[in-house]
Amino acid sequence: MAENISEILFDLLSPDRLALVSELNLRKQRLTALAKILKCTVQECSRNLNRLTDSGFIKKDSDGLYDITPFGRAMLSLVPGFGFLIKHREFSPR
């Protein structure tokens, strides 16, 4: 189970993949538009999109548009909590 959790977090919390999921949370987009937003090659963006698709964060429809899945949206909603915990990691409740 810990391996699955670490793999899922690794897939989401890469800066580029997190940016992709965040963009897709706003609207469906094509590969070329996403590559421009990330300022990377289409091949690099495609590799990240494939990883996110395999992990269940996003899906690609028959028109070639990528969209966030309900699982992706739920996982993305947890990211601010991680940021808070990292910022305040010295706090230790007793």
Buried (B, 14 or more C-beta within 10 A) or exposed (E): EEEEEEEBEEBBEBEBBBBBBEBBBEEBBEBEBBBEBBEBEEEEBBBBBEBBBEBBBBBBEEEEBBBBBEBBEEBBEEBEEEEEEEEEEEEEEE
